[in-house]
């Protein structure tokens, strides 16, 4: 493990590497869906590479006939995951900028965003999509562990 990671795992607030890593999660497909082509479910929207088409989560839910309440629960989890992720990014960013942060909150938000993102992937699989890969869940959880593992340990009750 590098000295940067060691110091960031016990620092009182997020460092630049943690903030940039969390920000980079927005560039990663959170769920890769393969069915009649490939679609990337991103934190901010959907991307279809061939032919290329991208539209934001706001555009998706603003389409005529798409009502949030009528969608399957797994698709309703998508904006929840994105919102919780945005809160984690804000928590880390404010912590870095001000030096004041409860790292347990940032870590917990990353873990929760991963759970919600996993719900999206599982929902696709339950509806019969041949392949859905939860890249975002793994990346969110890895980021939480890599930068915030000491905060996660403090947040969990001591066992036995």
Order of alpha helices (4+ residues) and beta strands (2+ residues): alpha-alpha-beta-beta-beta-beta-alpha-alpha-alpha-beta-alpha
